[in-house]
Amino acid sequence: MNLYAKLMERAVARRPVRVGLIGAGKFGAMYLHQVPRTPGIHLVGIADLSPARAVENLARVGWSAERYAAASLEEALRRGTTFVSDDWQSLVACGPIDVIVECTGNPIAAVEHCLAAFAAGKPIINVTVEADAFCGPVLAHKARQAGVIYSLAYGDQPALACDLVDWARACGFPVVAAGRGHKWLPHYRESTPETVWDHWGLTAEQAARGGMNPKMFNAFLDGSKPAIESAAIANATGLEAPSEGLAFPPGSVDDIPALMRPRAEGGVLEAKGQVEVVSCLTADGRPIANDIRKGVWVCFEGDSDYVRNCFEEYKVVTDPSGCYMSSYKKWHLIGLELGISVASIALRREPTGVATCFNADVAATAKRDLQPGDMLDGEGGYTVFGKLTPAETALAHGYLPLGLAHQVRLVRPVAKDACISWADVAIDETLPAVRLRREQEAMHTPVTRRHA
């Protein structure tokens, strides 16, 4: 409750939290906008594959040229300015930096950046949740071994949902379900970068004007991102993945308590203690008023007459039985909120969400009939989408995680809507991300189950 006060103390003492940022794209630029407005923070360095693009983003979000004019990390540390380069290794190795932020959006690269931060004895915030979805548990394990913190990024929906789950449990409420909202209809699974804007409600010209990446936005639309973020929530909170994948039930924020209860009681859950996603569209495509599309929620149980009476006395929205209630954050502000993770890690040594188990996985699933020789193009592309699945199911069937389905060639045919397995592809087993995933699979056979 007092992060701002602690940051002010660091500012007054002239001991700012020193930050290194890898990747200055959309998420990173949003954080960059907030850095000059946050006391007690010094962004020492930015590493990006395109330093020129990073400089353009700095100018676009209002930084003066003098602020990022440092010619080296040493000069940036001495003058309190920022050094921009393409050298992420030197940034991670820079001793005085307190926290690294991985913000590339590239899951293969993100794994390498996380491992390097651990080796350098540095905590890291992994904005690239695609990497967390397929190897977050083993990254968390390796961070503990190194004595550092690995964390999900506040501002992204998984960390915000984890915060709500923690709030409910710390209050003494049994958590029944948690998740995020989404715009969803079943045929969106087949969407490609060529069709995304039709579904999104924009023209291609409008999207291009805004610099919007069609593949990234399609990853949200086709269900891949909701699956990825639900896996991160499940593995950080101990909630379970539905056996048949996400159901995407439609509803408003006030419908959540009725939706998120067991099927035997009129809801959509197989059992208590699961992740799920609420759609903002009815089955026939009509918008639902007061939706939770951009937010996160937790549903919890009034497990005594006393609590249920309190629900009634304070006129909160419950399910018809009065047993279930929800709390929610209707909006997430993405990189604009990332400073909460930086402050929490640097000042409290607390992550804003971290995997504690391996309950959920995201299987690469064919968007169309695929043939030997086809090249998989990852989330949001033309060939695959992500399906949330229990980790034990993914391990039992050898499913290929979506985060590794990038530039990988098929060696066997896969039918539309079938999950792709390791045996279906030719993959480079020497990649650090592949080796790390294999290590995680070995660590979690059989899967240790945890409950809400």
Buried (B, 14 or more C-beta within 10 A) or exposed (E): EEBEEBBEBBBEEEEBBBBBBBBBBBBBBBBBBBBEEBBBBBBBBBBBBEBEBBBEBBEEBEBEEEBBBBEEBEEBBEEBBBBBBBEBEBBBBBEEBBBBBBBBBBBBBBBBBBBBBBEBEBBBBBBBBBBBBBBBBBBBBBBEEBEBBBBBBBBBBBBBBBBBBBBBBEEEBBBBBBBBBBBBBEEBBEBBBEBBBEBBEBEEEEBEEEEBBBBBBBBBBBBBBBBBBBBBBBBBBBBBBBEEBBBBBBBBBBBBBBBBBBEEBEBBBBBBBBBBBBBBBEEEEEEBEEBBBBBBBBBBBBEEEEBBEEBEEEEBBBBEEBBBBBBBBBEBBBBBBBBBBBBBBBBEEEBBBBBBBBBBBBBBBBBBEBEEEBBBBBBBBBBBBBBBBBBBBBBEEBBBBBBBBBEBEBEEBBEEBBBBBBEBBEBEEEBBBBBBBBBBBEEBEEBEEBEB
